[in-house]
């Protein structure tokens, strides 16, 4: 059953990263350009973004067939997003989080 749930999680990740009507509210609705700017300014919004990212990945991890976060920590996760956002400044934060979830699952 857990593997079936994981298939649905991955399918929803692919749908949301392809832009087919996935609704995102709150922190994840921002884009990578804002993530980078907020990090440079060390403002509260960046701390909320980090909490969202770690919470999202923890939720994905709870449904994954393997522990996708076993080989990393919060600094590694946010560092990956930092690099992603530098390369994709117009992508939404949820797109970056989904890309990281897929990367961790490989």
VEXRO-711136 format. One record per residue (C-alpha): residue in one letter; x negated, y, z negated. Coordinates in steps of 0.25 Angstrom, whole numbers, plus 5000, padded with zeros to 4 digits. Example, Ala and Ser with C-alpha at 12.3 -4.5 7.8 and 13.67 -1.06 7.14 Angstrom:
A495149824969
S494549964971
// end
This chain:
X500050005000
X498950104997
X498350085011
X499650115017
X499750245009
X498350275013
X498750265028
X499850365026
X498850455019
X497850455030
X499050465040
X499550595033
X498050645032
X497950635047
X499250695050
X498950815041
X497550835047
X498150835061
X499150945058
X500450875060
X501350945050
X500750905037
X501151015026
X500051055017
X500351155005
X499551224995
X498051214994
X497851125006
X498551215015
X497351305016
X496251295026
X494751255026
X494351405028
X495051435015
X494451315008
X493051365012
X493351515008
X493951474995
X492751384992
X491751494995
X492551594986
X492651484975
X494151524973
X495251454967
X495851414980
X494651324983
X494751254970
X496251224973
X495751174987
X494851074980
X495851024970
X496851004982
X495750924990
X495350834978
X496750804975
X497150774989
X495950684991
X496250614978
X497650594982
X497150534996
X496150454988
X497250394979
X497950334992
X496650294999
X496250145000
X494850184995
X494350294986
X494050404996
X493450494985
X492550394979
X491250444985
X491450594983
X491850704973
X492650834973
X491350914978
X491150814989
X492650824993
X492650974993
X491250985000
X491850895012
X493050995013
X492051115012
X491351055024
X492651015032
X493151155030
X491951225035
X492051145048
X493651155048
X493951295042
X495351295048
X495851155043
X496751155032
X496251105018
X497150985019
X496550945033
X495150955026
X495650865014
X496250765024
X494950755032
X494150735019
X495150625015
X494950555029
X493450565028
X493450505014
X494250385018
X493250345029
// end
